[in-house]
Amino acid sequence: RTIDVYSEGRYHAGPVTFVAGAIYTNGMRRQDQSFPAATIGKAGFNQLSPRFGVIWEPRSGLEFYANYSRSHELPGSIELAQVASFVPLEAQHAWTAEIGARGKLGQARFDISLYRANVRNELLQFSVGPDIPASTFNADRTLHQGIEAGLDLDLAHWATVRQVYQFNDF
């Protein structure tokens, strides 16, 4: 089971909006297996991930933003219950910094974001052979960073050109 509770507040000061929020997750995983081998295991998780951000809207339809947030991912039952044993994995979590802009300029709508995430306990899978299911393990520290961009151009009321670019370095 997984239970999530999320809360967010926004404070508007003219063209600037301050954002603060958090998500709390409580999870329980349990394995009671009798075949192919008797295996019993149980794990509980509690994670709190805060979020802080600022949005500047110099004019209607144009926003610049910055966020600093923590994220988390709990291991699922399939990652914990591997073949014939219970593997005590940690929850994955990361702190991510992001800056970007979005808006509309004439016929164009755009969204661009640059991000960098320092990940701890990343849940990764590794296959050791074609007939053996992939094993999940926690990587110690990993880095995810990149650029995501989108551009829509309205050519006519019936035609839009949409371009998307993504560069990720994991």
C-alpha positions in Angstrom: 0.0 0.0 0.0 1.0 3.6 -0.6 -0.6 6.7 0.9 0.3 10.2 -0.4 -0.7 13.5 1.1 0.2 16.7 -0.8 -0.1 20.4 0.2 0.9 23.6 -1.6 0.6 27.3 -0.9 1.1 30.2 -3.2 1.7 33.8 -2.2 1.3 36.5 -4.9 3.3 39.7 -4.6 2.6 41.7 -7.8 4.2 39.9 -10.8 6.0 37.4 -8.5 4.5 34.3 -7.0 6.2 32.3 -4.2 5.4 28.6 -4.0 5.9 26.2 -1.2 4.6 22.7 -0.8 5.4 19.2 0.3 4.3 15.6 -0.3 4.4 13.0 2.4 4.3 9.3 1.5 3.8 6.3 3.7 4.2 2.9 2.2 4.2 -0.7 3.3 5.4 -3.7 1.3 5.0 -7.3 2.3 6.0 -10.6 0.7 4.6 -14.0 1.8 5.7 -16.6 -0.7 5.6 -20.3 -0.6 6.8 -21.2 -4.1 9.5 -21.7 -5.5 11.0 -21.1 -2.0 9.4 -20.1 1.2 10.1 -16.4 1.7 8.7 -13.8 4.0 9.7 -10.1 4.1 8.3 -6.7 5.1 9.4 -3.1 4.6 7.9 0.2 5.7 8.7 3.6 4.2 8.1 7.2 5.2 9.2 10.1 3.0 8.7 13.8 3.1 9.6 15.8 0.0 9.3 19.6 0.2 9.2 22.0 -2.8 10.1 25.7 -3.0 9.7 27.9 -6.1 9.3 31.3 -7.5 7.4 32.4 -10.7 7.9 35.8 -12.3 5.2 36.9 -14.8 6.5 40.2 -16.4 3.4 40.3 -18.6 0.4 38.1 -19.3 1.3 35.0 -21.1 5.0 35.0 -20.2 6.5 33.2 -17.1 10.0 32.6 -15.8 10.3 30.1 -13.0 12.8 28.4 -10.6 12.2 25.4 -8.4 14.1 23.5 -5.8 12.4 20.3 -4.7 12.9 16.9 -3.3 11.4 13.9 -4.9 11.1 10.2 -3.9 10.1 6.9 -5.3 9.3 3.8 -3.1 10.4 0.4 -4.3 7.5 -1.7 -5.5 6.7 -5.2 -4.4 8.2 -6.6 -7.6 11.6 -4.9 -6.8 11.6 -6.1 -3.2 10.4 -9.7 -3.9 13.1 -10.8 -6.3 12.8 -14.5 -7.5 13.1 -16.4 -4.2 14.2 -13.8 -1.6 13.1 -10.5 -0.1 15.6 -7.7 -0.9 15.7 -4.8 1.5 15.9 -1.8 -0.8 15.9 1.8 0.2 13.5 4.4 -1.2 15.0 6.5 -4.0 15.1 10.3 -3.4 16.6 13.3 -5.1 17.0 17.1 -4.8 16.4 18.8 -8.1 17.0 22.4 -9.2 15.1 23.6 -12.2 14.9 26.9 -14.1 12.8 27.7 -17.1 10.4 29.8 -19.0 7.0 29.3 -20.7 4.7 31.5 -22.6 3.2 32.7 -25.9 4.8 35.1 -28.3 2.6 35.9 -31.3 1.8 32.6 -33.1 4.4 30.7 -30.9 3.9 28.9 -27.6 7.1 27.7 -25.9 8.3 25.9 -22.8 12.0 25.4 -21.9 13.5 24.0 -18.7 17.0 23.2 -17.5 17.3 20.8 -14.6 19.9 19.0 -12.4 18.9 16.3 -9.9 21.3 14.7 -7.4 19.8 11.3 -6.8 20.5 9.0 -3.9 19.6 5.3 -3.7 18.4 5.3 -7.4 16.4 2.1 -8.1 18.2 0.5 -11.1 17.8 -2.9 -12.7 20.5 -5.2 -14.1 20.0 -8.4 -16.1 22.6 -11.1 -15.6 21.3 -13.4 -18.2 18.5 -13.8 -20.8 16.6 -16.4 -18.6 17.0 -14.6 -15.3 14.7 -11.7 -14.3 16.4 -8.3 -13.9 17.5 -7.7 -10.3 16.9 -4.3 -8.7 19.5 -2.6 -6.6 20.1 0.9 -5.1 22.9 2.9 -6.7 24.6 5.1 -4.2 24.7 8.5 -5.8 23.7 9.4 -9.4 23.2 12.6 -11.4 20.4 13.4 -13.8 20.6 16.7 -15.7 19.3 18.1 -19.0 17.2 20.4 -21.1 13.6 19.9 -22.1 12.0 22.3 -24.7 8.9 22.5 -26.7 7.7 24.9 -29.4 4.2 25.1 -31.0 3.7 27.3 -34.1 0.1 28.0 -35.2 0.2 28.2 -39.0 -3.6 28.3 -39.4 -6.7 27.5 -37.3 -6.4 23.9 -38.6 -2.5 23.5 -38.6 0.0 23.6 -35.9 3.7 22.6 -36.0 5.0 21.1 -32.8 8.6 20.6 -32.1 10.0 18.9 -28.9 13.7 18.7 -27.9 15.1 16.8 -25.0 18.7 16.3 -23.9 19.2 14.1 -20.9 22.5 13.2 -19.2 22.0 10.4 -16.6 
